[in-house]
Amino acid sequence: MIIMKSYTNVFIGIVDILGYTETELRLDRLGKGPAEALLTSIFAFLDRWTKNFHDRYNSITWIRYGDGYIFYSLDENIDHLSRMIKHCCMLISMALNQSYPLRIAIIQGDIKVDNPPGGTTVSGTGWGELRKLENALDWMGGLLYLPNYDGTHQSTVQTLIQTTFLVKQQNTSRSNQHFKAPFKEGKETDKDKTWFLNWYKCLHEPKGKVDQQIKNWWANLPGNLVIKCEEVQKKQTNSIDFADYCRFLYEAANLMYHSGIDTKIKIGEIDNTCV
């Protein structure tokens, strides 16, 4: 008998290994061994990180689910959201060091979870919206979407922006750096309720190294079966563009801060009057 635990209006997240389905399909040509070996190595790495996240804060639960993870808070305390964002930025950046691309989405809503030894069952309105949102992301990284955002979390969101853990989409600016979120099939979210996870905040590596790490996704597989895939190359290009945008924000804000021009700049949002 399935006994579901219900959580109302909590913060819910999902971690997906970007492009793994395509990778798995192509690896099937070589037999099940290569695909299983790849997934085993990825989870061995990710499990170490998520275990630390789970053990340190009992208020946030991480569970392996499918080819990724789900995580959720036990209540709607806004402090959980701040920790989630920081954990996810670290997880994405550390995974990139191993050339494992991750895609993460976080929302606030209702979720029901049953996690017996035989397998996890998840449902609820929040879970349904989360799956749709995560599947629409066409680049490595993630986003926070608060569909019912009314300013309730204003202080926390602004702090995450000022400390560069979150950035806003910037379509135009006087500089050449901008980022228009490349959602799949034109799926967009309300820009006033959407923020993007800045994994470069934790990475801090030069462009050449970051670009190469992104291009190395699945490069160790026999015959470059996946790296030549147009779908994978598109995700790599989108991810490089996002990394460039976050690097520009970080470097510009640091320059202004250390010059003493404006030590209260809202890092993560480009002010066209200052660029």
C-alpha positions as CSV (number, residue, x, y, z in Angstrom):
1,M,0.0,0.0,0.0
2,I,1.3,3.4,-1.0
3,I,1.3,6.0,1.9
4,M,1.9,9.4,0.4
5,K,3.2,12.3,2.5
6,S,1.7,15.6,1.5
7,Y,3.5,19.0,1.6
8,T,1.7,22.2,0.9
9,N,3.2,25.3,-0.7
10,V,6.8,24.1,-0.1
11,F,9.8,24.6,-2.3
12,I,10.4,21.8,-4.8
13,G,13.3,21.1,-7.1
14,I,14.3,18.6,-9.7
15,V,17.8,17.7,-11.0
16,D,18.1,16.1,-14.4
17,I,21.2,14.9,-16.3
18,L,21.0,17.1,-19.4
19,G,20.8,15.2,-22.6
20,Y,21.1,11.8,-20.9
21,T,18.2,10.3,-22.7
22,E,19.7,11.1,-26.0
23,T,23.1,9.8,-24.8
24,E,21.5,6.5,-23.5
25,L,19.7,5.9,-26.8
26,R,22.9,6.2,-28.8
27,L,24.9,4.2,-26.3
28,D,22.4,1.4,-26.8
29,R,24.1,0.7,-30.1
30,L,27.1,-0.4,-28.1
31,G,25.0,-2.5,-25.7
32,K,23.7,-1.8,-22.2
33,G,27.2,-1.9,-20.6
34,P,28.4,1.6,-21.6
35,A,25.2,3.3,-20.7
36,E,25.0,1.6,-17.3
37,A,28.7,2.3,-16.6
38,L,28.2,6.0,-17.4
39,L,25.1,6.4,-15.2
40,T,26.9,4.6,-12.4
41,S,29.9,6.9,-12.5
42,I,27.7,10.0,-12.6
43,F,25.6,9.0,-9.6
44,A,28.6,8.0,-7.6
45,F,29.8,11.5,-8.0
46,L,26.4,13.2,-7.4
47,D,25.4,11.1,-4.5
48,R,28.4,12.3,-2.5
49,W,27.2,15.9,-2.9
50,T,23.5,15.4,-2.3
51,K,24.2,13.3,0.8
52,N,26.0,16.3,2.3
53,F,23.1,18.5,1.4
54,H,20.6,16.2,3.0
55,D,22.6,15.4,6.2
56,R,23.5,19.0,7.0
57,Y,19.9,20.4,6.9
58,N,17.1,18.1,8.0
59,S,14.5,20.5,6.7
60,I,15.4,19.7,3.0
61,T,15.1,16.2,1.6
62,W,17.0,14.9,-1.4
63,I,15.9,11.7,-3.1
64,R,17.3,10.0,-6.2
65,Y,14.6,9.9,-8.9
66,G,14.8,8.6,-12.4
67,D,18.1,9.8,-14.0
68,G,18.4,12.6,-11.4
69,Y,17.0,13.8,-8.1
70,I,14.1,15.5,-6.5
71,F,14.5,17.7,-3.4
72,Y,11.9,19.6,-1.4
73,S,11.5,21.5,1.9
74,L,9.3,20.2,4.7
75,D,7.6,23.6,5.0
76,E,7.5,27.0,3.4
77,N,10.2,28.7,5.5
78,I,12.0,31.0,3.1
79,D,15.4,30.1,4.5
80,H,15.1,26.7,2.8
81,L,14.9,28.4,-0.6
82,S,18.1,30.3,0.0
83,R,20.0,27.1,0.9
84,M,18.5,25.2,-2.1
85,I,19.8,27.8,-4.5
86,K,23.3,27.8,-3.1
87,H,23.4,24.0,-3.0
88,C,22.2,23.8,-6.6
89,C,24.7,26.4,-7.9
90,M,27.5,24.4,-6.3
91,L,26.2,21.1,-7.6
92,I,26.0,22.3,-11.2
93,S,29.5,23.8,-11.1
94,M,31.1,20.8,-9.5
95,A,29.4,18.4,-11.9
96,L,30.7,20.5,-14.8
97,N,34.3,19.8,-13.6
98,Q,33.5,16.2,-14.4
99,S,31.8,17.2,-17.7
100,Y,28.4,16.1,-16.3
101,P,25.8,18.6,-17.4
102,L,22.9,19.2,-15.1
103,R,19.6,20.9,-15.5
104,I,17.7,22.1,-12.4
105,A,14.3,23.8,-11.8
106,I,12.8,25.0,-8.6
107,I,9.3,26.2,-7.9
108,Q,6.9,26.6,-4.9
109,G,3.8,24.4,-4.8
110,D,2.2,21.3,-3.4
111,I,3.8,17.8,-3.6
112,K,3.0,14.3,-2.5
113,V,5.9,11.8,-2.0
114,D,6.2,8.2,-1.1
115,N,9.7,6.8,-0.9
116,P,9.6,3.0,-0.1
117,P,12.7,0.8,-0.8
118,G,11.0,-0.4,-4.0
119,G,10.9,3.0,-5.7
120,T,9.8,6.6,-5.3
121,T,6.3,7.9,-6.3
122,V,5.8,11.6,-6.7
123,S,2.6,13.5,-7.6
124,G,0.8,16.8,-6.9
125,T,0.1,20.0,-8.8
126,G,3.5,21.5,-8.0
127,W,5.3,18.4,-9.2
128,G,3.4,18.5,-12.5
129,E,4.4,22.1,-13.1
130,L,8.0,21.4,-12.1
131,R,8.3,18.6,-14.7
132,K,7.0,20.8,-17.5
133,L,9.3,23.6,-16.5
134,E,12.5,21.5,-16.2
135,N,11.8,19.8,-19.6
136,A,11.6,23.2,-21.3
137,L,15.2,24.2,-20.3
138,D,17.6,23.9,-23.3
139,W,20.8,24.7,-21.5
140,M,22.9,23.6,-18.6
141,G,21.9,25.3,-15.4
142,G,18.6,26.1,-13.9
143,L,16.0,28.5,-12.8
144,L,13.7,29.5,-9.9
145,Y,10.1,30.2,-10.9
146,L,7.6,31.4,-8.4
147,P,4.2,31.5,-10.2
148,N,2.4,33.1,-7.3
149,Y,5.2,35.6,-6.5
150,D,3.8,38.7,-5.0
151,G,6.9,40.2,-3.3
152,T,6.6,37.9,-0.3
153,H,10.1,36.6,-0.9
154,Q,11.5,40.0,-2.0
155,S,14.2,40.2,0.6
156,T,15.6,36.7,0.1
157,V,15.4,37.0,-3.7
158,Q,17.2,40.3,-3.7
159,T,19.9,39.0,-1.4
160,L,20.5,36.1,-3.8
161,I,20.7,38.5,-6.7
162,Q,23.1,40.8,-4.9
163,T,25.4,37.9,-4.0
164,T,25.2,36.6,-7.6
165,F,23.5,33.3,-6.9
166,L,20.6,34.4,-9.1
167,V,20.6,36.5,-12.2
168,K,17.8,38.0,-14.3
169,Q,17.4,37.6,-18.1
170,Q,18.8,40.6,-20.0
171,N,17.8,40.8,-23.6
172,T,19.3,44.2,-24.5
173,S,22.0,46.4,-23.0
174,R,24.7,48.8,-24.2
175,S,27.2,46.1,-23.8
176,N,27.5,43.0,-26.0
177,Q,26.6,40.7,-23.2
178,H,23.0,39.6,-22.7
179,F,21.1,36.4,-22.1
180,K,17.8,35.4,-23.5
181,A,16.7,32.2,-21.9
182,P,16.5,29.5,-24.7
183,F,13.4,27.7,-23.7
184,K,12.4,24.7,-25.8
185,E,9.6,25.2,-28.3
186,G,9.1,28.8,-27.3
187,K,8.0,27.9,-23.7
188,E,8.4,31.0,-21.7
189,T,7.8,32.0,-18.1
190,D,6.7,35.3,-16.6
191,K,10.0,37.3,-16.4
192,D,8.9,39.1,-13.3
193,K,8.6,35.7,-11.5
194,T,11.7,34.0,-13.0
195,W,15.3,34.0,-11.9
196,F,18.3,31.9,-13.2
197,L,20.8,29.9,-11.2
198,N,24.3,31.3,-11.6
199,W,26.6,28.3,-11.4
200,Y,29.5,30.5,-12.5
201,K,29.3,32.1,-9.0
202,C,30.9,28.9,-7.7
203,L,33.1,28.0,-10.6
204,H,35.2,31.2,-11.2
205,E,37.2,29.7,-14.0
206,P,38.4,31.5,-17.2
207,K,36.3,31.3,-20.3
208,G,38.6,29.0,-22.2
209,K,38.5,26.3,-19.5
210,V,34.7,26.6,-19.0
211,D,34.0,26.4,-22.8
212,Q,36.2,23.3,-23.0
213,Q,34.4,21.6,-20.0
214,I,31.1,22.2,-21.7
215,K,32.3,20.9,-25.0
216,N,33.6,17.8,-23.3
217,W,30.1,16.5,-22.4
218,W,30.1,12.8,-23.3
219,A,33.4,13.3,-25.3
220,N,34.9,10.2,-23.7
221,L,32.3,7.9,-25.2
222,P,33.3,5.6,-28.1
223,G,33.1,7.2,-31.6
224,N,31.8,10.6,-30.4
225,L,28.3,9.2,-30.8
226,V,26.7,11.9,-28.8
227,I,28.9,14.9,-29.0
228,K,28.2,15.2,-32.7
229,C,24.5,15.2,-32.1
230,E,22.9,18.5,-33.2
231,E,20.7,18.6,-30.1
232,V,23.7,18.3,-27.7
233,Q,25.7,20.9,-29.6
234,K,22.8,23.3,-29.3
235,K,22.7,22.8,-25.6
236,Q,26.4,23.3,-25.4
237,T,26.2,26.6,-27.3
238,N,23.4,27.9,-25.1
239,S,25.3,26.9,-22.0
240,I,28.4,28.8,-23.2
241,D,26.3,31.9,-23.9
242,F,24.9,31.7,-20.3
243,A,28.3,31.3,-18.8
244,D,29.6,34.3,-20.7
245,Y,26.7,36.4,-19.4
246,C,27.3,35.4,-15.8
247,R,31.0,36.0,-16.1
248,F,30.4,39.5,-17.5
249,L,28.0,40.3,-14.6
250,Y,30.5,39.0,-12.0
251,E,33.5,40.9,-13.5
252,A,31.6,44.1,-14.1
253,A,30.2,44.1,-10.6
254,N,33.6,43.4,-9.0
255,L,35.2,46.2,-11.0
256,M,32.6,48.7,-9.8
257,Y,32.7,47.5,-6.3
258,H,36.5,47.6,-5.9
259,S,36.6,51.0,-7.7
260,G,34.3,52.4,-5.0
261,I,31.8,53.6,-7.6
262,D,28.9,51.8,-6.1
263,T,29.3,49.2,-3.4
264,K,25.5,48.6,-3.3
265,I,25.1,47.6,-6.9
266,K,22.5,44.9,-7.4
267,I,24.7,42.2,-8.9
268,G,22.9,40.0,-11.4
269,E,20.9,42.7,-13.1
270,I,22.5,45.0,-15.7
271,D,21.7,48.6,-15.2
272,N,22.0,50.2,-18.6
273,T,22.9,53.5,-17.1
274,C,26.0,52.1,-15.6
275,V,27.2,49.8,-18.4
